């Protein structure tokens, strides 16, 4: 089983900090003052950790610039890394409401091959719409993705819809069935399943047959125990893989059962205490060590014939 990194782990380094505040009025994130370039900073860092795959968030590099994409592709080719690109942060297709977002998605599909990727993680919605009627959202998203899937097929790109604190695993399955394309699969976000009160291992079991990429996000609950789990995000911040509530080995076993060929890719968003006071590089490196351990356990179980 492979191990990877999603560049979203470094969203603050790419200039994005969350605007929300805590119950006390304190900003939930501060700008660390560090700025990264995807090609010159993130890719070399990923190479230094000897991972198998990187996921490049298109909002953090000039994805429509052919020369820049060619330069990234050259570096990743030299490193022999698999790659995924990501589109749709923060709200994707806005639950099937935003035609301009659909046009932007379609415009970005041909950009995947420009960096040597054949998988494009997409978001159909977000936690902004999690309390809206889901039946209607599922129908609207299906209509939009039926337009995007043929474009993906034309360019040899598999769209991988993420459970983005919006849809449960069963609702993701409804979207896949409704679109009915081999070019629409799943980017399974482990932590987001718990944020929607699903058992991550059970959600993995549901989605594993369709999963081509992952966000192996680990999460904890807020240390101060204030607020409600219904906050979805503030109550459930990120932690380095292995430090939180997720049974990563259990998730990996479900993926292995169906012959998953992608990577356990670390992604972190809102850091929990005490990790929020550490540089992102330390949190990611710790996570990669744990995910490599998980991958080693899976390989050992295969060798021993454990199912």
BELDA-V605660 format. One record per residue. OMEGA is omega as a letter, one per 40 degrees, with the letter a starting at -180 (999 if undefined). Layout:
omega
OMEGA
OMEGA
//
This chain:
omega
a
i
a
i
i
a
i
i
a
a
i
i
i
i
i
i
a
a
a
i
i
i
a
a
i
i
a
i
i
i
a
i
i
i
a
i
a
a
a
a
a
a
i
i
i
i
a
i
i
i
a
a
i
i
a
i
a
i
a
i
a
a
a
i
a
a
i
i
i
i
i
a
a
i
a
i
i
a
a
a
i
a
i
i
a
i
i
i
e
a
i
a
i
i
i
a
a
a
i
i
i
i
i
i
a
i
a
a
a
a
a
i
a
i
i
a
i
i
i
i
a
i
i
a
i
a
i
a
a
a
i
i
a
i
i
i
i
i
a
i
i
i
a
a
i
i
a
a
i
i
i
i
i
a
i
a
i
i
a
a
i
i
a
a
a
a
i
i
a
i
i
i
i
i
i
a
a
a
i
i
i
a
i
i
a
i
a
i
a
a
a
i
i
i
i
i
i
i
a
i
i
i
i
i
i
a
a
a
a
a
i
i
a
i
a
a
i
a
i
i
a
a
a
i
i
a
a
i
i
i
i
a
a
a
a
a
a
i
i
i
a
a
a
a
a
i
a
i
i
i
a
i
i
i
a
a
a
i
i
a
i
a
i
a
i
i
i
i
a
a
i
i
e
a
i
a
i
i
i
a
a
a
a
a
i
a
a
i
a
a
i
i
i
i
i
i
i
i
i
i
i
a
a
i
i
i
999
//
